[in-house]
C-alpha cells in the first residue's frame, strides 16, 4: 500500500478505547474528568498501524484459537533482514532473543549482570523507566549528566570515564537515539561510549527502540556495528512498537552476540518464566518488517513536517519557549525556563491551565526540570489545536 500525508492526517477517536494515553490522561495529571485534555505524553502514536499489519493481525485473529505459540524461524529471519537493511548490521539468528518489551529487556539485564547496591550509569535527562528499573531492583542510579548548550546536548566523556572506572558501577543503559533530548548519536560519540564501557568491565545495554524514527539529515548508528570489542560487551534492545504503533502487542527482542552474556540473559528470562511469544505480536512484526518500509518513510516525512511546524509556531508566537528540532524520535524537548515560572509552576500550568498532557521534565531527572516533552505523532489538526491552546494559556500569564 502507498502511504500518503492523508493517512496520517486522519483523526481517529481514541477516547473510550482503553487507551492509556487518552482514557488515562486526566487521572495521570490529576485534572478533573470533565476537562477535555489533549494527550501528548506517553510515546504511542495517534496513527493507525500499516494496513498490511492490520490485515495480518485480523487474519490471525480469525483462526479463533489463541493458545501458546512457537518461535518460528520466520520471526528471526525477518529481524535479520530488517537490521541489515536499516542499520547495516549483520546479525546471526542465535543472537536474537524474544522479550515482551524493551523495558523487560533492560530489567533482565539489571537483574542478571549486577547485584543489589551496584551502580548503573544513565545519561540524564533520560527516559525515566531506566531509573525506575534501577530503583525497583535495589541498584544505585549513577548520573552521567549530558551537557546542554542552547538546547543541543552532548556527552560528558570525562565524567563517564571516571564513573566507569569505579568498580562498584557494573552496567550502563544507553538511550540511542536519545529520549528525550532527540540526539541521534554519531559513530564517534558511540565509539567513545562503547570503548569506555568495554575497557572498564561495564556491561553496555543499548536501547535502540527509536532507531527507525529519523528526521531529515539524520541516520541511526547501531552500537554493535562499530567494532568487535564493543559488540562483545553490548546488549541491544529493539522493538517495532514505536515505529509501527504496536506497543500493546508486547513484542521486542534483544540482540546479544557474546555467548556467555546471552547465556546469562536467557537464564534470567527462564528465572522469570518468560518463554512464550505474544500470539499476535510476532505476526505484526513480520508483516511490518517485510512489507511496510514505505510506511516508515512516509511516517518520518510527516513527523519531520510536524516538528518544523511546531518549531516555527513557537518561534513566531511563543518566543519565550525554546525548541531545538530533534534529530530522532517524535518527541520534541521544549525549554520553558524563560517563562518566569518555577519548574513546579510549569508542570502545573501545562496540565491545569493549558490542559495538555505531556511528560514532565522532572520525570527525566533533576536536570530535566524546566523542560517538557511533547509527542507530535498525531494529526496536524491535533498539533495545531494543542499549540493554540498553549498560546492562549500563556497569554493569560
N, C-alpha and C positions, 0 to 999 in steps of 0.2 A: 504494500500500500504506500502511496505517496502522502507524506505529511506536510501540510501547509500551515501558514500562520493561523488560518481559521480553526484548525484542530485545537490549538492552544488558546484561542480567543474565547471559545465556548465557556459560558458559566454553567457549572454543574452544581446543583444544590446538594450540599453535603450535610446540612443540618438534619438530624433525625436518622442518620445512617450508622450510628455507633462510632463516629469518628472522634478520636481523642482531640484532634486539632480543633474541630468545630464544636462538638457537643460537650467537650470538657473545658472549653476556653474560659467561660465565666467563673467556674469553680476554681480553676487553676490560679486565676488572678484576683479572686475574692470580689468580683464585680456582680452586682445584683442581676439575677437571671433575666429580668425584664429588659436589660440593656443589650442591644444588638452589637456585639463586638465584631471587629474584623480580625480573624485569626491569622497571624503571620509569624507564628512561633515555631512549633515542632517541625522538624525537617521532613515533612511529606508534601507532595505537590498537589495542587488542585486541578491537575490534568489527568485525563484517563490514560491508562497504560496503552501501549500499542494494540491495535486491533488484532494483530496476529497472536498476541499474548492472551487477550480476552477469549479469542476463539479456541485456543489450545486448552485453557482452563475450563471453559464451558464443555468442551468435548470430553475432558477427563471427568468432570462432574457428572456427566450424563451416564457414565458407567454405573453409578449408583451404589458402589461398594467402596468404602473409604477405609480399608484396613491398613495394616502395616506394609510399608513399601520397601523395595530393594534399592540398591545403589547401582543403577545401570551404567555401563561403560559410556553411553552417550552423554551422560552428565559430565564426566571428566573430559571426554574428547571435545565437547563444546567449550569448556573453560580453557583448555589448552589452545584452541584456535583463537578465542577472543583475546586472551592475554598476549599471545604472539602478535596478532594483528593490531591491537590497540596500544600495547606498551612495549613491544619489541623484545619480549622476554620469552625464551624457550623453557617451558615447564614440563616436567615429567608427571605422568599420571599418579605415581606413588607419592608425590609431594603434596597432593591435594587432599584436604581433609574437610568433610562437610561439617558445618557448625550451624546452629539455629539463629545465628546473628553475629555481627561483628563484636558487639558488647560481650556476649558469652565467650567469644574467641579470645579477647584480651583478658577476660576474667579467668579463664582456664590457664592462661599463661602466668598471670599473677599468682595463682594458687600453686602452680607446679614448678615454677622457676625461682620462687622467692619463699622466704619464711616470714612468719609474723614478726613485725618490728623492722624488717628490711625497708630500705628506702627505694622508691620508684620515681624516676625522673620524668617530669612532664614540662612542656613549654607553654607557660601561661601567658596570656589568657587562652584557655583551651577548652574544648568540648568537655562539659562538666561530668558526664558519666565516667571519664577517665578517673577523675578524683573520687567519685562515688565508689568505683570498683576498688580503689586503693584503700579508702577508709573502711569500707564494708568488710574487707578481708584482713584488717588489722595491720596494714602496712603504712609506711610514712610517705607523705607527699613531699617530694623534693622538687622545688620550682626552679627551672632554668628560664627566667623571665625573658620574653622576647623584647628586643629594643624597638621602640616606636619613634618615628620622626615624620611628622605631617601625614599620619595615617598609614605610613609604609613600615612594615615590620621586617626585621632581620634577626638572625640568631646571635646570641652571645656565646661564641665558641670558647672563649677563655673561661667563662663561668661553667659551661658544660663540661669541659675537660677536668676542671677542679672537682666537680661533683662526681664525675665518672671515676675518678681516681680513688674516691672514698670507698673502701672495701665493703662498707655497710649498704651501699647503693647497688642493687643487683640487676635492675631492669629499667629500660626506658620505653615509654609509649610515645611514638611519634605520630602526629597528625599530618598526613601527606596525601593530598593538599591540606593546608591548614584550615581548620574550623575553630574559631570564627573569623580569623583575620584575612582569609581568602588568598593566601600566598600559594602559588604553585612553585614549590621549592626547586631551585636549579640543580643540575647534576653536581656542580661544585659544592653547593651547600650540603647536599645529601651525602656526598662522599666524605666530607669532613665529619658529619654526624656518625656515619657508619663506621668509619675508621676509629673514631674516639671510643665508641662502644666496643668494637671488636678488640681493640688494643688494651682495654681495661677490664675485660671479662664481664661487660654489661650486656645482657640479652636485649636485643632491639626488637620491639613489636611495632610494626608499621601499619597504621590504619589508613588504607588507601581506598576507602569506600566512595570518595568523591572523584576518583581518578578519571571518570568519563566526562565530568562536568567542567569543561574548559571554556573560558571566554576567549574572544578573538586575540590572537597573538600569543597564546599560552599553550603549553603542552605538558603532559604528565611524564614524570620520570619515576619508573619503578625502582625502589631502593635496591632490590636484589639483582637488577640488571647491571649494576655498576661494577662489581668485582666479585671474584670467588670468595675472598676473605669476608666481605660484607654479607654475601649470600649465605655463608655457613653460620652466620651469627644472627640471622633475622627470621622472624615470623611475620608474614604479610597477611593481612585480613582484607578480603574483598567481599562485595555483595552486589547483586543487581538492584537492590532495593531503592537507592536514591536515583539511579539513572532511569529506571522504568516505573517508579512508584509502586514497588512491590513489598514494602516493609511489613505489611500484615501477613505475608506468606512465610516469613521467618526462615529464609534460606540464604546462607552465606557460606564462605569457605575460607580456610586458612591454607597458605602455601608455605611448606617448611622443607627446604632442600636438605638440611642437616639430619642425618638418620637418627642420631641419638636424641636430638631435640624433638623430632617428630614422634619418637617412641614415648618420650616423657609426656608430650602433649596428648597423645592418644590414651595414655594411661589416665590422664586427668579427665578426659571425656568418659572413659569407662567407669571411673570412680563416681561420676555424676549420672551414670546410666543414660548418657546421650548417645543413642545408637541410630535411631531411625530418622529418615528424612520426612519432612512435611509432605503430605500427599500431593499437593498442588504446586508447591514452590519450585521443585526441580523442573517440572513441566513448563512453568512460566519462564524460568531461567533459560532453558533450551530454546524456547520459541523466541525470546528476546535476543539472545546472543546469536542465534542462527539467522534470524530474519529481519532484525529491526535496527541495523546500524544507521539506516536513513532516518529513523525516529530520533536517534541521538543527535545527529547533525541538525535536524530541524529544531529540536528542543533547545540545543545550545544557542542557535541563532536567535530564538525567541527570548531566552533568558538574557542573552547579551543585550538585546534591544530593551528589555525591561530595566536592566542595570543602567543603561545610558539614559533612559527616560527619568529614572529616579535621581540619578546624579545631576542631570540638567535641571530638574524641578527644584531640588534643594538649593543649587547654586543661584537660581533666579528668584526663588520665593522665600527660602529659609536659609540665608547665608550664615546664620549662627550655628547651623548644623554642618558637619563635615563628613563627607563620604568619599573614600578612595575606591574606585571601581575594583572589585575583586578580580584576581587572575583566574580563580576557580571557585566552584560551589555556586549555589543560587542564593547565598545569604550575605548581603552587604552588612558591614560592621560600621555603625554610624556613631560619630562622636558628638555627644550632646553637652560637653563640658562648657561651651561658651554660651549656654542659655542662661547662666546665672543661678541655675538650680543646683542643689546638692545631689549626689548620686541617689539618695533615698527619694528625694523630691522628683527626680527624673523618672524613676521607676514607678512611683505613684501616679505621676502625671500621665504617662503613656497608656496605662490601663484604665484609670479612673476619670481622666479628663478627655483624652483623645480617643479612648475606647478602642485601642488597637492592642491585640495580644502579641507581644514579641518576647524573645528570650532576653532576660535582663543581664546586663553586663557583669553584675556581681556574681552571677552563677558561674562565670568562667574564671573566677579568681579575683583577688584583690585588685590586680592591675586592670581588670575589665570595668571597674566602676566608672560611671560617667558615659559608658557606651551602651548601645542597644543593638541586638542582632535581629535583622528583619529577614523574612522569607519572601522572595519575589517570584517564586514558582507558582504563579497564579495568573489568571487572565488579566490583560492590561486594564480592563474596566475595574477590577478589584484594586489594583495598584493605584489607579487614578483616584478612586474613592478614598482609599486609605491616606494618600498624601494630602488630598484636600481636607480631610478630617483632621489630620495632624496640623496643617497650617491654621485651620480655624481655631483649634485648641490653643496653639502657641500665640496666636494673635490676641487671645484673651488675657495673656500674662502681662 
